[in-house]
Amino acid sequence: MLFRSAVPLAACGDDAPERVEAVATIDNLSGGMTQIDVDPSFFETLDALGVAPGVIEDATLDGTVLSFPITGGNVQILPKGSVPNYVVGQIQHENSGLSLEAGGIKVELRNFNVDPTVSRVYGDVVVDGKVAATSAYLFRLNGSTLKDLQTEGDTAILEGTKVFISDVAAGLLNSTYGIEDVTDQGLVGVAK
């Protein structure tokens, strides 16, 4: 459900706080999907490294589109350009994720928590069935290409954020697979 609210911004000196009216506020996210239209270079890089991508639990991969069901969270969208990070909140994706397998080692990146306020995606890392990290910084977001909010009935649609591998995830994948080729400049794709 979408509704409008006002959010105060920090004041300077004795001035009263400026108020910015939210375009949309969703207090309880449920249902819906986060999708990533995977950039061809991501699959090409994995293939060159001998890493086979896959999905786990409730995630799907259809052609070049990765889909992760939204299981919770909240989000507020302020007018584009009104503040630097105009989408705030958390978007949770429990019981789904991405798997990467090479050389008999399987790495699972799961339980994504998108935090648009800081342009990061956190999640759990499982290596060969054992938890290696929880709430690790996995992906970096670049929302400079984010399109304006669209709605279809009571569904809010945000599209256009670029998703990159984080420096933390790149280091973890390099050390796990004994390589040096994964960098934080690796574009995964564009999110919707």
C-alpha positions in Angstrom: 0.0 0.0 0.0 1.3 3.4 -0.9 0.7 6.6 1.1 2.3 10.0 1.5 4.1 11.3 4.6 6.5 14.1 5.5 10.1 13.5 6.6 12.1 16.1 8.4 15.6 16.9 7.2 18.4 18.2 9.5 18.3 21.9 10.1 21.2 24.3 10.0 21.6 26.7 12.9 18.3 27.9 14.3 16.3 27.4 11.2 13.3 25.1 11.5 13.7 21.7 9.8 12.8 21.6 6.2 10.1 19.0 5.4 10.2 16.8 2.4 7.0 14.9 1.5 7.6 11.3 0.7 6.4 10.0 -2.7 5.7 6.6 -1.2 6.0 4.9 2.2 5.6 1.1 2.5 5.8 0.1 6.2 5.6 -3.7 5.7 7.0 -5.1 2.4 5.6 -8.5 1.5 5.2 -10.3 -1.7 6.8 -8.9 -4.9 10.2 -9.7 -6.3 13.6 -8.1 -6.7 15.0 -9.0 -10.1 18.4 -8.4 -11.6 18.9 -8.3 -15.3 22.3 -9.8 -15.4 24.9 -8.1 -17.5 26.5 -10.5 -20.0 30.0 -9.6 -18.8 29.1 -11.1 -15.4 28.3 -14.6 -16.9 31.3 -14.3 -19.2 33.7 -13.5 -16.3 32.3 -16.5 -14.3 32.6 -18.8 -17.3 36.2 -17.6 -17.9 37.0 -18.4 -14.3 35.4 -21.8 -14.5 32.7 -20.8 -12.0 29.2 -22.1 -12.5 26.4 -19.9 -11.3 23.1 -21.2 -9.9 20.3 -20.2 -7.5 19.2 -21.6 -4.2 15.9 -22.2 -2.5 13.2 -19.7 -3.7 15.4 -17.8 -6.2 15.0 -18.3 -9.9 17.2 -17.8 -13.0 15.3 -17.4 -16.2 17.6 -16.6 -19.1 19.5 -13.6 -17.8 17.1 -12.6 -15.1 17.8 -13.5 -11.5 14.7 -13.2 -9.2 14.6 -13.1 -5.4 11.2 -13.0 -3.5 10.8 -10.1 -1.2 10.0 -11.4 2.3 10.0 -8.3 4.5 11.3 -4.9 5.2 10.1 -1.3 4.7 10.9 1.5 2.3 10.3 5.2 2.0 10.9 7.0 -1.3 11.5 10.8 -1.3 11.4 13.0 -4.3 14.3 12.2 -6.6 17.1 14.8 -6.0 15.6 16.1 -2.7 18.3 14.4 -0.7 21.4 12.4 -1.8 19.9 9.0 -0.8 16.2 9.4 -1.5 15.3 5.8 -1.1 15.6 4.6 2.5 14.7 1.4 4.3 15.5 -2.3 4.0 14.3 -4.9 1.5 14.7 -8.5 2.8 15.0 -11.7 0.8 15.1 -14.6 3.2 15.5 -18.2 1.9 16.9 -17.4 -1.5 20.2 -16.6 -3.1 22.9 -17.1 -5.6 25.4 -20.1 -5.7 28.8 -20.1 -7.3 30.6 -23.5 -7.8 34.1 -24.3 -9.0 36.8 -26.8 -8.3 34.4 -28.8 -6.0 33.8 -25.7 -3.8 30.3 -24.3 -3.6 29.7 -20.8 -2.3 26.2 -19.6 -1.5 25.3 -16.0 -1.1 21.9 -16.0 0.6 19.3 -14.1 2.7 19.9 -10.7 1.0 19.1 -7.5 2.8 19.1 -4.5 0.5 19.9 -1.3 2.3 19.3 1.5 -0.2 20.1 4.2 2.4 23.8 3.2 2.3 23.7 1.6 -1.3 24.7 -1.8 -0.1 23.4 -5.4 -0.1 24.2 -7.6 2.9 23.8 -11.3 3.2 25.0 -14.6 4.5 27.9 -16.6 3.0 27.9 -20.4 3.1 30.9 -22.4 1.8 30.4 -26.1 1.3 27.4 -26.1 3.7 29.2 -24.2 6.5 28.4 -20.6 7.4 31.4 -18.5 6.6 29.9 -15.1 7.3 26.6 -13.5 8.3 25.4 -10.1 7.3 28.4 -9.7 5.0 28.7 -6.7 2.6 28.1 -8.5 -0.7 27.0 -6.0 -3.3 27.5 -2.3 -3.9 24.6 -0.3 -5.5 24.8 2.7 -7.8 21.4 4.3 -7.9 22.5 7.3 -10.1 20.6 5.6 -13.0 17.5 4.8 -10.9 14.3 5.7 -12.8 11.4 7.5 -11.1 9.0 5.5 -9.1 6.3 3.7 -11.1 3.2 2.1 -9.7 0.9 -0.6 -11.0 -2.2 -0.8 -8.7 -0.8 -1.2 -5.2 2.7 -2.3 -6.5 5.6 0.1 -6.3 8.3 -0.4 -9.0 11.9 0.9 -8.7 14.1 0.1 -11.6 17.6 1.0 -12.9 20.0 0.6 -9.9 23.3 -0.9 -11.0 24.6 -3.8 -8.9 28.3 -4.4 -8.4 30.2 -7.0 -6.5 31.5 -5.5 -3.2 35.2 -5.4 -2.4 34.5 -7.7 0.6 32.7 -10.3 -1.6 35.5 -10.0 -4.3 38.1 -10.7 -1.7 36.2 -13.7 -0.3 35.6 -15.2 -3.7 39.3 -14.7 -4.7 40.6 -16.4 -1.5 38.0 -19.2 -1.6 38.8 -20.1 -5.2 42.5 -19.2 -5.1 42.2 -16.6 -7.8 42.8 -12.8 -8.2 40.4 -12.0 -11.0 37.2 -10.9 -9.1 37.2 -7.1 -8.4 34.7 -4.7 -7.0 34.3 -3.2 -10.5 32.5 -6.3 -11.6 29.0 -5.3 -12.8 26.4 -7.9 -11.9 23.5 -6.2 -13.6 20.6 -3.8 -13.2 18.0 -4.3 -10.5 14.2 -3.9 -10.6 
